[in-house]
Amino acid sequence: MSIPLASKRTKISWGFGFALWALLLSATSVAAGEPEYERKPVSHWLSILRNPSAGSTNREAIGAAFRQANAAVLSIGPAALPYLAEDLDDRESVFVQGYRKLRQQLPSSVAQRLPDPQRKRRLMIVNQYFSEITRRAGTNAIPVLIQLASSHVAKIRQTAVWSLQLVAGLNRYHVIPVFTKGALDTDNDVRRESLKALCRIEP
C-alpha cells in the first residue's frame, strides 16, 4: 500500500524542522547561565578569541577585538575555565551528532538543503589561559580545577592536574588527593602528570 503524498511531505517537513531545531539548540544550549563580562557571556568572548577576524578585516579592529576578549576571559576568572576546557574535547556535542544522524536519514533532496555543521574553531592556547587564570585566582581556582580533574575527557583531567600544581603550595591538603587519584588514572598522560605533581610537593 503506497503512502499518500501529503503524508510523505508531512514527514519530510517534520524532519526538516527537527533538524534545524537540533542545530539551533546545539548552538545556543550553552549560553544559558554562562558567566558574563560587560553583559556578554563567556562564549561570546571565546568565539572572538578563536576567530578575531570574523567581525572585521581591519587589522586595528581585529587587534582591539582580541585584546578586549582576552581581558574579558581573564576578568571572568575561574568561572571561565570549564568553557575553556571545552576546547580540549575534540568530540562533537550530542545535539550535533543527532543532527548528523537525522540528516543522513532524510531524503537527499531535503538533506542537501540543510547545512552541514562544521567542527567549531578551537582555541589553541587553552593551557596559557589555564595558567594565567590559575595564577591570578590562587586558591579561588582550586574548586573549579578539582571538578575538572574528574572530567570524562582525559585531556581536561591532565590540564586540571597540571594547573593545580601552580597553586599546590597554597593548599596542599586539597590538591594531594586529586594527584593521588590521578596517579591511578586510566590515561597514561594523566598518570604521568599526577605522579610528577606528587613528586614536586615537599614532604
N, C-alpha and C positions, 0 to 999 in steps of 0.2 A: 504494500500500500504506500503510495507516494505521499510525502509530506507537503501540505499546501504551501504555496509560495509565500503567503503572508506570514505563516509560522516560521519559515526559514529566515525571512527578513527580520522578524522579531528577535529571534535567537542571535542573529548577527549584530543587531542593534544593541542588545543587552551585552553581548561580548565586547563590542566596541566601547561601550560606555564604561563597563567594568575595568577594562584595560587602561583607559585614560584615568579613571579614578585611582587605580592602583599606582600609576605612575606619579600622579599628583600627590598622593598620600606619602609615597616614599620620599618626595622632595620636601614635604612640609611637616612630617610627623615629628622631627627632631626639634623644631622651633619652639614648641610649647614648653614653657618652664625653663628655658635657657637663661643662664646669667647674661646680663646686659652691660653695655657701656654706651653712654650717651643715647639711651633708649633703643639701642640696636643689639640684637642677640649675638652671641659669640660666633655663631655660624656665619653671620654676615661678614664679620671681620676676618674669619678664617678663609672665606671664599676670596676675599681681596688678596690675602697673603698668598694663596695658591695661584692666583692669576691676576696680578695687579694691573695688567694692561687690558683687562676685559672692558673697563668702562671708558678708556681713553687711549689715544695714540700719542698724546703729548708726553714727552719724556718727563717734564717737570711735574705734570699732573699725576703720572704714574708713580713717581718717587714720593710725592706728597701722600698719595693714597696708601702706599706701602708703609710709610712712617706712621701714619695715623692708625692703620690696622695693627701694626706692631705694638704701638703704645696701648691700644685698646686691649689686646690679648694679655699683655703684661700687667695692665691695671686690673683686669678681671682676676688674675692671680690663680690660685689653686683650683678654683671652680672651673677654669678653662681646661685643666689637664685631661678630664675624661673625653672632651671633644677633640683635643689634640691627639689623644690616644687612638681615636677612630682612624686616623691616617696610618696607623701601624697595622691595621687589619685590612688585608687585600680582598677579603671576601665581599661579595655583593650582599645587600640587605635582603631580608626575606621578601619584602614587597617587590623589589626589582626581580628577584628570582621567580616569584609568582607571575609577575607581568610577562617575563620572557616565556614562561611555560604557556600561559594563556595565549600569547601572541602566536606561538607555534601551532596552537590548536585551531586558530581561526582560519577561514578560507584565505587563500593567498591574496585575493583581490582586496580583502579587508586588511590583512596583516601588513601589506605594503603601504597602507595609508597611515599606519601607526609608527611613531618614531622609535628607533632602536636605541634604548638607553645606553649611553656611553659610560664607561667607568670614570668616576669623578677624578678630577685632577687632585693629586695628593701633595701635601706639604713635605718637602724633602729635608727640612731642618727641625723636625719634631724634637729630637734629642736636645738641641740647643735651647728650645723653649722650655722643655722639662727642666734643664739645668738652671736656666736663668730664673724661672718662676720659683723653683725649689729654694735656690739660694736667697732670693728676696723674701720669701714667706717664712723660711725657717721651720719651726715646729708646726706652724699652721698648715704646712703642706703634707705633714705626715699622715693624717687620717685619710686623705684622698689617695695618697700613694699606697697605703696599706690596702685600701679597697681595690685599687688597680692591680696590685700584686696577686690578687685572686681571680683575675680575668681568665676567661677560657681561651684567650689568644696568647700564645707563648711570647710573642714579641712585646706585647704590652706588659706581661709579667716581668720580663727581663729588663725593660726600660724602667719600670717602677722600682725594682730592686736596685738598679744602677743609680737611680735618683735618690733613693733612701740613704745610700752611702754618703751623700753630700751633707746630710743632716743627722747622721747616725750618732755623732758625738753630742748632739743636743738632747737626745732622748733615747739612749741605747736600749733601755728596757722595753720600749715599744717596738723597736726595729729588729732586735735579735730574734724574736720568734718568727718574724717574716723571713729572715735569712735562713733560719734553721729549716723552716718548711720548704723554702726554695731549694735548699741543698738536696732535697729528696724529690724534686720535681721530675716529671717525665721527660721534660725537654732538656737537652744537653746544654744549651746556651744559658738557660735559667739556672741550672745546677752550677755551672761554672761561675756565673756572676754572683750567685749566693755564697758559694764557698769562698770566693775572693773577698766578698764583703765581711764574712765571719773572720777571715784571717787578718783583716785590716783593723778590726775592733780591738782596742787594747784590753788586756785582761784586767 
